[in-house]
Amino acid sequence: MLLILGSLLALAFGAGFIGSLSGLGGGVFIVPALVIFAHMPMTVAVGASLISVVATSAGASVAFVRDGWTNLKVAMLLECATVTGAVTGAYLAGIVPVIVLELLFAAMMLQSAYFTIRKHGDDILAKGAPLAERLDLSGEIPDEAGNLVHYEVVKVPEGAALMVVAGLMSGLLGIGSGALKVMAMDYIMHLPLKVSSATSNFMIGVTAGAGALVFLARGDVATTIAAPVAIGVTVGALIGSRLLPHIKVNALRTVFVIILLLIAVEMAWRALSRI
């Protein structure tokens, strides 16, 4: 029993640490970890993941908000879209076959890896879209010298549309929707990557919480698994959030792409082996 508990804590710690650094959320990594290494059913892994994602967000977002990396206005605006999608996705998760969920998970990882590779550098826009300017969604972040750098936001409707899909995937796959959230804010809305990661960490807790309520009502959350997973993820997220401001963006992208591709291959293989 202690060995199993220790293994769950170790897996969850690693997932929380990497999820916090990437802004993708621990669910992206804890779901395949529980399915591949702990040999748990997909629905059990998703239910435990949603609970852990709430813990990840609570642990990581405190430091990000305190240090000024989180864009709270963007987060609150886009959260309306993701919660709607999350509730819908969590309901559908009880109906969709496991093989479909695994293939969707693999597709999500490939898509995230593609957009991570496609955008290079960390663009800072000096001119925002008219809607973003009216909503005052711009912000400031410190550069390497500690000076504040102003950035603007574009393509708010397009980002919000992708957030609905992000919420849907969160409820279906227990990933906290961090993968698509970072993609929407970094690639589409052109927020700096570290701001996207920090804002995603702030948002995923609310999104996952909405989906977790549906899983709890359906009885798909195993508390004996969810509790140690949540603890491990929270500790990993806290440590990762402290390291994020000191890590180079290009290094982050390279590591994330490798991990996402490996997860995609494994999850796709598991799904195809069921046929």
Rosetta silent file (secondary structure, phi, psi, omega in degrees, C-alpha in Angstrom):
SEQUENCE: MLLILGSLLALAFGAGFIGSLSGLGGGVFIVPALVIFAHMPMTVAVGASLISVVATSAGASVAFVRDGWTNLKVAMLLECATVTGAVTGAYLAGIVPVIVLELLFAAMMLQSAYFTIRKHGDDILAKGAPLAERLDLSGEIPDEAGNLVHYEVVKVPEGAALMVVAGLMSGLLGIGSGALKVMAMDYIMHLPLKVSSATSNFMIGVTAGAGALVFLARGDVATTIAAPVAIGVTVGALIGSRLLPHIKVNALRTVFVIILLLIAVEMAWRALSRI
SCORE:     score description
SCORE:     0.000 S_00000001
   1 L     0.000  -44.642  179.356    0.000    0.000    0.000 S_00000001
   2 H   -64.635  -35.440  178.810    2.806    2.422    0.916 S_00000001
   3 H   -65.073  -41.928  178.586    4.601    1.567   -2.332 S_00000001
   4 H   -65.016  -43.446  179.253    1.497    2.344   -4.356 S_00000001
   5 H   -62.090  -43.803  179.228    0.967    5.593   -2.471 S_00000001
   6 H   -63.932  -38.085  178.803    4.590    6.610   -3.003 S_00000001
   7 H   -65.105  -42.599  178.532    4.364    5.827   -6.714 S_00000001
   8 H   -62.921  -42.728  179.207    1.225    7.924   -7.080 S_00000001
   9 H   -63.077  -41.579 -179.376    2.856   10.823   -5.235 S_00000001
  10 H   -65.737  -45.400  178.291    5.980   10.604   -7.421 S_00000001
  11 H   -61.445  -43.470 -178.463    3.990   10.497  -10.661 S_00000001
  12 H   -67.164  -38.666  178.383    1.808   13.373   -9.518 S_00000001
  13 H   -60.316  -47.407  179.283    4.795   15.465   -8.417 S_00000001
  14 H   -62.582  -40.659  179.599    6.415   15.141  -11.835 S_00000001
  15 H   -65.176  -42.257  179.731    3.162   15.943  -13.610 S_00000001
  16 H   -66.770  -39.227 -179.817    2.548   19.016  -11.462 S_00000001
  17 H   -63.378  -51.115 -178.895    6.095   20.281  -11.898 S_00000001
  18 H   -69.067  -39.794  179.409    6.095   20.009  -15.696 S_00000001
  19 H   -63.621  -35.126  178.626    2.493   21.182  -15.991 S_00000001
  20 H   -68.842  -42.416 -179.911    3.242   24.285  -13.959 S_00000001
  21 H   -65.162  -37.318 -175.003    6.265   25.240  -16.067 S_00000001
  22 H   -86.797  -22.078 -173.142    4.398   24.746  -19.323 S_00000001
  23 L    78.662    3.129 -179.462    1.046   26.206  -18.307 S_00000001
  24 L   -81.617  -14.506 -179.504   -0.510   23.064  -19.777 S_00000001
  25 L    87.805  145.987 -178.516   -1.678   21.865  -16.384 S_00000001
  26 L   -62.757  -23.084 -178.563   -0.736   18.680  -14.564 S_00000001
  27 H   -62.097  -31.682  178.551   -3.634   16.819  -16.175 S_00000001
  28 H   -58.670  -32.566 -175.579   -1.829   16.686  -19.506 S_00000001
  29 H  -104.718  -29.700 -177.487    0.811   14.538  -17.848 S_00000001
  30 H   -74.657  -34.120  178.430   -1.004   12.843  -14.943 S_00000001
  31 H   -61.476  -54.342  177.182   -3.662   11.204  -17.139 S_00000001
  32 H   -64.338  -31.102  178.473   -1.147    9.319  -19.333 S_00000001
  33 H   -63.935  -44.861  179.714    0.997    8.636  -16.247 S_00000001
  34 H   -69.234  -36.799 -179.169   -1.909    6.955  -14.446 S_00000001
  35 H   -74.239  -45.542 -173.382   -3.041    5.097  -17.562 S_00000001
  36 H   -80.707  -48.551 -173.597    0.405    4.004  -18.799 S_00000001
  37 L   -91.901  -36.866 -179.450    2.388    3.467  -15.584 S_00000001
  38 L   -94.605   -4.686  175.952   -0.320    2.839  -12.966 S_00000001
  39 L    56.593   43.412  178.796   -2.549    0.858  -15.397 S_00000001
  40 L   -95.539  152.431  175.325   -5.734    2.657  -14.345 S_00000001
  41 L   -61.111  149.812 -177.354   -8.911    2.902  -16.459 S_00000001
  42 H   -58.349  -42.341 -177.475   -9.169    6.087  -18.511 S_00000001
  43 H   -65.667  -37.737  177.706  -12.309    7.309  -16.718 S_00000001
  44 H   -66.930  -41.602  179.192  -10.694    6.891  -13.275 S_00000001
  45 H   -63.630  -41.462 -179.771   -7.565    8.722  -14.450 S_00000001
  46 H   -65.551  -43.228  179.228   -9.631   11.594  -15.874 S_00000001
  47 H   -62.242  -45.178  177.983  -11.673   11.943  -12.682 S_00000001
  48 H   -65.497  -36.186 -178.740   -8.552   12.018  -10.473 S_00000001
  49 H   -64.736  -42.250 -179.414   -6.872   14.390  -12.903 S_00000001
  50 H   -60.431  -40.447  177.002   -9.661   16.953  -12.756 S_00000001
  51 H   -64.827  -42.678 -178.799   -9.359   17.092   -8.961 S_00000001
  52 H   -67.730  -32.744  179.674   -5.574   17.413   -9.199 S_00000001
  53 H   -64.626  -37.126  175.676   -5.831   20.163  -11.813 S_00000001
  54 H   -60.789  -43.228  178.484   -7.834   22.260   -9.353 S_00000001
  55 H   -65.621  -39.454  178.256   -5.035   21.758   -6.824 S_00000001
  56 H   -59.078  -47.700 -178.692   -2.400   22.607   -9.440 S_00000001
  57 H   -61.843  -43.980 -179.842   -4.094   25.868  -10.275 S_00000001
  58 H   -63.008  -39.375 -177.858   -4.489   26.837   -6.632 S_00000001
  59 H   -73.990  -45.885 -173.937   -0.834   26.085   -5.897 S_00000001
  60 H   -79.599  -36.719 -172.324    0.813   27.625   -8.956 S_00000001
  61 H   -68.005  -25.611 -179.961   -1.405   30.640   -9.544 S_00000001
  62 H   -59.211  -49.153 -179.318   -0.663   32.228   -6.166 S_00000001
  63 H   -67.606  -39.248 -178.808    2.979   32.845   -7.038 S_00000001
  64 H   -65.022  -43.186  178.987    2.187   33.898  -10.611 S_00000001
  65 H   -65.827  -43.290 -179.724   -0.416   36.465   -9.523 S_00000001
  66 H   -60.703  -39.214 -176.650    1.852   37.796   -6.784 S_00000001
  67 L   -87.976    0.252  173.740    4.767   38.260   -9.191 S_00000001
  68 L    84.075   16.374 -178.616    2.642   39.972  -11.848 S_00000001
  69 L   -87.734  -20.789 -176.690    2.828   37.316  -14.570 S_00000001
  70 L   -87.657  130.891  174.122   -0.929   36.576  -14.684 S_00000001
  71 L   -93.218   96.368 -173.583   -3.229   38.732  -16.841 S_00000001
  72 H   -66.303  -34.337 -179.495   -6.350   38.622  -14.677 S_00000001
  73 H   -66.727  -43.148  176.952   -8.556   40.551  -17.115 S_00000001
  74 H   -63.872  -42.016 -178.603   -7.845   38.125  -19.943 S_00000001
  75 H   -61.008  -48.096 -176.881   -8.380   35.170  -17.584 S_00000001
  76 H   -66.948  -35.912  179.262  -11.785   36.313  -16.350 S_00000001
  77 H   -66.866  -48.042 -175.458  -13.007   37.120  -19.856 S_00000001
  78 H   -76.486  -21.544 -179.096  -11.971   33.807  -21.400 S_00000001
  79 H   -63.990  -29.008  177.947  -13.076   31.680  -18.443 S_00000001
  80 H   -58.771  -38.384 -179.278  -16.725   32.218  -19.375 S_00000001
  81 H   -73.595  -42.121 -175.349  -16.103   30.279  -22.580 S_00000001
  82 H   -70.516  -35.716  179.075  -14.078   27.455  -21.038 S_00000001
  83 H   -63.807  -41.262  177.294  -16.530   26.688  -18.217 S_00000001
  84 H   -58.773  -46.051  179.128  -19.344   26.267  -20.742 S_00000001
  85 H   -67.374  -36.436 -176.965  -17.245   23.823  -22.719 S_00000001
  86 H   -64.870  -43.819  179.645  -16.033   21.979  -19.603 S_00000001
  87 H   -63.535  -42.136  178.185  -19.501   21.135  -18.317 S_00000001
  88 H   -63.377  -44.662 -178.938  -20.518   19.875  -21.769 S_00000001
  89 H   -65.121  -40.710  179.777  -17.342   17.806  -22.113 S_00000001
  90 H   -63.470  -36.883  176.715  -17.654   16.229  -18.649 S_00000001
  91 H   -65.771  -43.516 -178.648  -21.181   15.097  -19.477 S_00000001
  92 H   -69.319  -24.264 -178.789  -20.049   13.581  -22.778 S_00000001
  93 H   -61.860  -25.664  178.547  -17.135   11.783  -21.072 S_00000001
  94 L   -81.340   -4.675 -176.676  -19.600    9.328  -19.555 S_00000001
  95 L  -114.597  -38.049 -174.513  -20.874    8.417  -23.020 S_00000001
  96 L   -69.792  134.857  178.764  -17.858    8.496  -25.359 S_00000001
  97 L   -61.244  152.048 -178.187  -15.953    5.151  -25.716 S_00000001
  98 H   -59.404  -40.308 -178.304  -12.471    4.892  -24.139 S_00000001
  99 H   -60.289  -35.963  178.381  -10.777    4.332  -27.499 S_00000001
 100 H   -69.053  -40.650  178.827  -12.144    7.659  -28.728 S_00000001
 101 H   -62.408  -42.407 -179.569  -10.910    9.435  -25.590 S_00000001
 102 H   -66.376  -40.000  177.724   -7.402    8.001  -26.027 S_00000001
 103 H   -67.407  -38.919  175.650   -7.258    9.019  -29.684 S_00000001
 104 H   -61.931  -40.578  179.614   -8.509   12.500  -28.791 S_00000001
 105 H   -62.863  -45.312  178.382   -5.810   12.754  -26.148 S_00000001
 106 H   -61.698  -41.858  179.275   -3.126   11.790  -28.660 S_00000001
 107 H   -63.599  -39.348  178.364   -4.484   14.322  -31.168 S_00000001
 108 H   -62.141  -40.477 -179.893   -4.450   17.048  -28.528 S_00000001
 109 H   -66.668  -41.893  178.865   -0.793   16.359  -27.762 S_00000001
 110 H   -64.818  -41.419  179.535    0.195   16.474  -31.451 S_00000001
 111 H   -64.646  -41.981  178.859   -1.697   19.711  -31.986 S_00000001
 112 H   -64.052  -41.535  178.848   -0.077   21.309  -28.964 S_00000001
 113 H   -63.609  -39.678 -179.480    3.377   20.206  -30.140 S_00000001
 114 H   -62.005  -48.388 -178.186    2.735   21.642  -33.611 S_00000001
 115 H   -70.795  -28.230  176.657    1.758   25.082  -32.373 S_00000001
 116 H   -67.936  -38.891  178.636    4.628   25.086  -29.882 S_00000001
 117 H   -72.619  -40.634 -170.383    7.120   24.451  -32.710 S_00000001
 118 H   -63.726  -36.784 -179.608    5.497   26.814  -35.198 S_00000001
 119 L   -94.924  125.192 -179.915    5.889   29.995  -33.158 S_00000001
 120 L  -112.806  150.105  179.953    9.454   31.080  -32.473 S_00000001
 121 L    79.031 -170.136 -179.466   10.611   33.826  -30.133 S_00000001
 122 L  -139.882   82.065 -172.356    8.410   35.685  -27.703 S_00000001
 123 L   -64.463  138.781  173.738    6.703   38.521  -29.583 S_00000001
 124 L  -116.171  112.316 -177.701    5.703   41.651  -27.710 S_00000001
 125 L   -86.213  133.597  179.436    2.997   43.566  -29.554 S_00000001
 126 L   -91.654  -16.197 -178.813    2.970   47.339  -29.227 S_00000001
 127 L  -128.586  124.487 -178.389   -0.461   47.745  -30.849 S_00000001
 128 L   -98.922  171.372  176.477   -3.500   45.747  -29.796 S_00000001
 129 L   -71.292  151.570 -178.725   -6.826   44.991  -31.484 S_00000001
 130 H   -54.566  -42.726 -179.909   -9.607   47.600  -31.014 S_00000001
 131 H   -64.037  -42.989  179.559  -11.760   45.212  -28.928 S_00000001
 132 H   -63.953  -37.200  179.214   -8.826   44.315  -26.677 S_00000001
 133 H   -69.134  -37.970  177.856   -8.012   47.992  -26.193 S_00000001
 134 H   -65.598  -34.817  179.328  -11.624   48.795  -25.280 S_00000001
 135 L   -85.388   -3.935  178.886  -11.580   45.966  -22.719 S_00000001
 136 L    55.707   55.637 -177.178   -8.155   47.113  -21.467 S_00000001
 137 L   -92.324   -0.995 -179.086   -6.611   43.648  -21.768 S_00000001
 138 L   -68.826  169.252 -179.761   -3.009   44.838  -22.131 S_00000001
 139 E  -157.521 -174.072  179.121   -0.438   44.285  -19.403 S_00000001
 140 E  -137.369  142.837  176.747    3.162   44.650  -18.307 S_00000001
 141 E  -134.188  152.115  178.301    5.864   42.100  -17.499 S_00000001
 142 E   -78.474  140.639  174.174    9.424   42.503  -16.199 S_00000001
 143 L   -88.664 -171.034 -176.557   12.303   41.921  -18.616 S_00000001
 144 L   -63.749  -26.084 -179.926   15.670   40.367  -17.710 S_00000001
 145 L   -88.469   -3.200  179.969   16.857   43.689  -16.289 S_00000001
 146 L    91.932    1.055  178.938   13.763   44.049  -14.114 S_00000001
 147 L   -83.916  145.340 -179.488   12.213   46.832  -16.219 S_00000001
 148 E   -78.554  132.273  178.930    8.503   46.661  -17.051 S_00000001
 149 E  -115.506  127.673 -178.186    7.660   45.939  -20.700 S_00000001
 150 E   -83.472  139.231  176.278    4.180   46.788  -22.032 S_00000001
 151 E  -134.100  152.979  179.826    2.364   44.261  -24.254 S_00000001
 152 L  -114.213  172.419 -175.660   -0.941   44.332  -26.142 S_00000001
 153 L  -126.896  143.624  178.204   -3.526   41.681  -27.074 S_00000001
 154 L  -131.236  169.921  172.302   -5.158   40.818  -30.420 S_00000001
 155 L    50.907   54.520  179.279   -7.820   38.433  -31.844 S_00000001
 156 H   -65.551  -46.761  179.476  -10.009   38.206  -28.752 S_00000001
 157 H   -60.035  -40.820  179.270  -13.028   36.541  -30.470 S_00000001
 158 H   -64.602  -40.441  177.614  -10.790   33.896  -32.073 S_00000001
 159 H   -64.528  -40.424  179.510   -9.130   33.200  -28.740 S_00000001
 160 H   -65.875  -37.654  179.089  -12.503   32.904  -26.992 S_00000001
 161 H   -63.333  -42.083  178.569  -13.760   30.453  -29.625 S_00000001
 162 H   -68.330  -27.037  178.362  -10.759   28.203  -29.056 S_00000001
 163 H   -67.585  -31.614  175.508  -11.389   28.464  -25.313 S_00000001
 164 H   -63.252  -43.883  176.854  -14.793   26.802  -25.764 S_00000001
 165 H   -63.848  -39.201  178.750  -13.007   23.885  -27.417 S_00000001
 166 H   -59.915  -44.367  178.096  -10.429   23.970  -24.610 S_00000001
 167 H   -64.428  -39.426  178.232  -13.162   23.600  -22.011 S_00000001
 168 H   -60.766  -45.171  178.580  -14.765   20.767  -23.967 S_00000001
 169 H   -66.885  -32.755  177.726  -11.446   18.882  -24.061 S_00000001
 170 H   -62.112  -48.653 -179.885  -10.939   19.563  -20.361 S_00000001
 171 H   -66.612  -34.372 -178.871  -14.192   17.895  -19.415 S_00000001
 172 H   -75.310  -40.549 -168.562  -13.616   14.998  -21.798 S_00000001
 173 H  -114.293   -6.337  178.676   -9.956   14.302  -21.041 S_00000001
 174 L    68.790   28.989 -174.909   -9.298   15.776  -17.586 S_00000001
 175 L   -98.608    0.622  179.775   -6.452   17.924  -18.876 S_00000001
 176 L    74.633   -2.656  179.003   -7.503   21.270  -17.433 S_00000001
 177 L    62.631   15.229 -179.239   -7.517   22.588  -21.025 S_00000001
 178 H   -61.548  -34.584 -178.189   -4.098   24.157  -20.454 S_00000001
 179 H   -58.574  -51.477 -179.554   -2.775   22.898  -23.801 S_00000001
 180 H   -74.327  -29.378  179.113   -5.326   24.807  -25.849 S_00000001
 181 H   -65.796  -46.075  177.151   -5.381   27.755  -23.483 S_00000001
 182 H   -62.693  -40.802  178.672   -1.674   28.384  -23.875 S_00000001
 183 H   -59.999  -45.844 -178.254   -2.062   27.881  -27.620 S_00000001
 184 H   -63.951  -45.215 -176.797   -4.913   30.403  -27.800 S_00000001
 185 H   -77.322  -38.620 -177.028   -3.156   33.070  -25.741 S_00000001
 186 H   -79.041  -51.805 -172.864    0.390   32.556  -27.026 S_00000001
 187 H   -84.286  -44.767 -175.088   -0.159   31.797  -30.705 S_00000001
 188 H   -86.363  -50.791 -175.156   -3.513   33.460  -31.515 S_00000001
 189 L   -88.782   -7.328  173.861   -3.794   36.383  -29.066 S_00000001
 190 L    62.819   34.001  168.172    0.001   36.974  -28.995 S_00000001
 191 L   -74.666  149.579  174.970    0.449   37.225  -25.244 S_00000001
 192 L   -56.841  148.067 -174.054    4.068   36.541  -24.165 S_00000001
 193 H   -57.032  -43.861 -178.165    4.628   32.834  -23.488 S_00000001
 194 H   -67.742  -32.543  175.111    5.295   33.234  -19.769 S_00000001
 195 H   -68.509  -41.059  177.689    2.158   35.364  -19.400 S_00000001
 196 H   -61.175  -43.886  179.710    0.191   32.708  -21.288 S_00000001
 197 H   -63.394  -45.828 -178.743    1.561   29.985  -19.006 S_00000001
 198 H   -66.345  -42.675 -179.723    0.832   31.953  -15.840 S_00000001
 199 H   -67.299  -37.507  176.690   -2.656   32.978  -16.970 S_00000001
 200 H   -61.851  -44.300  177.949   -3.421   29.398  -18.005 S_00000001
 201 H   -59.075  -35.927  178.824   -2.422   28.139  -14.561 S_00000001
 202 H   -68.333  -37.945 -173.492   -4.831   30.639  -13.026 S_00000001
 203 H   -80.924  -32.480 -169.301   -7.688   29.585  -15.317 S_00000001
 204 H   -64.351  -26.834  179.914   -7.426   25.804  -15.325 S_00000001
 205 H   -63.487  -43.961  179.828   -8.652   25.414  -11.750 S_00000001
 206 H   -67.279  -43.769  179.925  -12.046   26.948  -12.489 S_00000001
 207 H   -61.342  -49.587 -179.272  -12.376   25.020  -15.751 S_00000001
 208 H   -66.186  -36.058  179.335  -11.432   21.687  -14.173 S_00000001
 209 H   -61.092  -39.223  178.864  -13.605   22.381  -11.145 S_00000001
 210 H   -64.184  -42.478  178.031  -16.670   22.745  -13.342 S_00000001
 211 H   -69.969  -36.808 -178.615  -15.961   19.410  -15.019 S_00000001
 212 H   -62.677  -33.658  178.473  -15.078   17.705  -11.727 S_00000001
 213 H   -60.945  -38.645  178.394  -18.519   18.496  -10.321 S_00000001
 214 H   -67.861  -42.435  178.515  -20.090   16.466  -13.127 S_00000001
 215 H   -63.569  -40.619  178.560  -17.680   13.543  -12.502 S_00000001
 216 H   -63.326  -43.594  179.892  -18.400   13.649   -8.760 S_00000001
 217 H   -63.933  -29.222 -179.108  -22.129   13.606   -9.329 S_00000001
 218 H   -87.809   -9.217  179.915  -21.699   10.582  -11.603 S_00000001
 219 L    79.708   25.379 -176.643  -19.489    8.757   -9.070 S_00000001
 220 L   -98.675   14.067  178.977  -16.423    8.623  -11.342 S_00000001
 221 L  -111.898  117.680  176.727  -13.935   10.080   -8.824 S_00000001
 222 L   -90.753  108.008 -174.111  -11.968    7.595   -6.663 S_00000001
 223 H   -63.635  -31.739 -179.888  -10.991    9.584   -3.564 S_00000001
 224 H   -66.813  -22.579  176.856   -8.248    7.114   -2.548 S_00000001
 225 H   -95.449  -42.519 -175.847   -6.504    7.905   -5.833 S_00000001
 226 H   -63.646  -36.320 -176.066   -7.478   11.542   -6.228 S_00000001
 227 H   -63.761  -56.206  178.954   -6.155   12.600   -2.780 S_00000001
 228 H   -64.218  -33.406  178.242   -2.459   11.553   -3.150 S_00000001
 229 H   -63.614  -43.368  179.602   -2.479   12.673   -6.784 S_00000001
 230 H   -63.337  -40.357  179.533   -3.739   16.131   -5.763 S_00000001
 231 H   -64.273  -48.777 -179.357   -1.073   16.440   -3.042 S_00000001
 232 H   -62.370  -42.877  179.653    1.779   15.431   -5.343 S_00000001
 233 H   -63.844  -41.043 -179.292    0.625   17.691   -8.153 S_00000001
 234 H   -62.463  -45.409  178.960    0.279   20.670   -5.804 S_00000001
 235 H   -62.918  -44.866  178.854    3.820   20.317   -4.455 S_00000001
 236 H   -62.738  -38.633 -179.979    5.234   19.921   -7.970 S_00000001
 237 H   -67.056  -39.134  179.751    3.274   22.939   -9.199 S_00000001
 238 H   -62.936  -43.215  179.695    4.516   25.153   -6.370 S_00000001
 239 H   -68.569  -42.123  179.259    8.151   24.329   -7.133 S_00000001
 240 H   -63.044  -38.477 -179.176    7.642   24.722  -10.881 S_00000001
 241 H   -65.279  -28.235  178.772    5.977   28.106  -10.509 S_00000001
 242 H   -76.773  -25.581 -178.735    9.009   29.436   -8.664 S_00000001
 243 H   -87.731  -24.320 -173.543   11.365   28.331  -11.431 S_00000001
 244 H   -51.317  -48.275 -176.966    9.340   29.612  -14.418 S_00000001
 245 H   -63.534  -14.882 -174.561   10.571   33.257  -14.396 S_00000001
 246 H  -105.637    5.675 -176.858   14.199   32.076  -14.514 S_00000001
 247 L  -107.378  139.611 -179.521   13.964   29.615  -17.426 S_00000001
 248 L   -70.637  140.721 -176.102   14.598   30.542  -21.070 S_00000001
 249 H   -61.523  -44.935 -177.969   11.554   30.380  -23.362 S_00000001
 250 H   -61.240  -37.549  178.084   13.292   28.421  -26.139 S_00000001
 251 H   -65.216  -39.756  177.975   14.375   25.765  -23.663 S_00000001
 252 H   -59.784  -48.065 -176.630   10.783   25.446  -22.429 S_00000001
 253 H   -60.030  -44.819 -177.487    9.434   24.943  -25.948 S_00000001
 254 H   -61.380  -47.430 -179.803   11.953   22.212  -26.824 S_00000001
 255 H   -63.035  -43.280 -178.017   11.259   20.163  -23.689 S_00000001
 256 H   -62.423  -42.061 -177.820    7.482   20.499  -24.055 S_00000001
 257 H   -62.540  -44.431 -179.938    7.512   19.327  -27.687 S_00000001
 258 H   -60.794  -47.196 -178.757    9.500   16.170  -26.858 S_00000001
 259 H   -64.567  -43.852 -178.861    7.199   15.257  -23.959 S_00000001
 260 H   -63.115  -40.369  179.484    4.022   15.953  -25.917 S_00000001
 261 H   -65.958  -41.531  178.937    5.153   13.802  -28.860 S_00000001
 262 H   -63.100  -42.541  178.697    6.055   10.868  -26.611 S_00000001
 263 H   -64.580  -42.546 -179.280    2.669   11.025  -24.877 S_00000001
 264 H   -60.150  -44.596 -179.612    0.847   11.249  -28.225 S_00000001
 265 H   -62.946  -45.154 -177.389    2.589    8.150  -29.583 S_00000001
 266 H   -66.038  -45.166 -177.952    1.903    6.089  -26.460 S_00000001
 267 H   -67.715  -37.372  177.750   -1.765    7.072  -26.160 S_00000001
 268 H   -65.939  -40.640  178.962   -2.399    6.479  -29.872 S_00000001
 269 H   -62.840  -41.429  179.245   -0.744    3.045  -29.641 S_00000001
 270 H   -63.193  -40.913 -179.334   -2.929    2.108  -26.669 S_00000001
 271 H   -67.082  -46.337 -177.330   -6.056    3.159  -28.551 S_00000001
 272 H   -67.462  -28.903  179.543   -5.157    1.334  -31.760 S_00000001
 273 H   -69.976  -15.189  178.861   -4.232   -1.821  -29.843 S_00000001
 274 L   -80.632  -17.017 -176.115   -7.864   -2.032  -28.679 S_00000001
 275 L   -73.036    0.000    0.000   -9.119   -2.433  -32.230 S_00000001
